[in-house]
């Protein structure tokens, strides 16, 4: 198994990176890791381009009342996505398309190509 680590400052300490390298036997893709994070790669992160947008739409469809309300909505959205799939087949197809475009563009920007079929 490979671990894709975004290298966010809060997760980038030497001890965290060393721990991940030990657990995943140097199969870590990250900024400063054994396998470098691909340049301009946010378009490849499934959570960024699919799951968070879907969850945000489900959670924030009406005004949040308090922290408990927010927590309940996040849990309900996660359960619904897990139970019903909610577009996961389309998501997988989209991810494969993005990966192929990234390879085709040799890691360069490919966002402008996403709207073309």
C-alpha positions, 0 to 999 in steps of 0.5 A: 500500500502507498500513502499519499501525504499532502505535506501540510505544515501541521503534518510535515514534522520530521517525526511524522514523516519518519513514522509514516516511512516506517509504517509504509516502508518508504512507500510514501508520496509526499513533499520531502518524502522518499517519493516526491509529491508530483508538481501541481498535483491538487487535481489528482487528489480525490478528496479535493475534487470529489468527496469534500465538495459532495460532503460540503453540499450535503452538510451546508444545505441549510444553516448550521445551528451549532457544533453538535448540529455540524457534527451530526450532519457530517456523520449523516453525510458520510453514512449516506455516501457510504451506503448509497455510493452517490456517484462513486462510479463517476468519481472513479472514472473522473480520477482515471481521466485526471491521472491520464491527463496528468501523464499526457501533460507530463505533470504540467497543468491540465486543468484547462483540459478537464472541460473537454471530452 
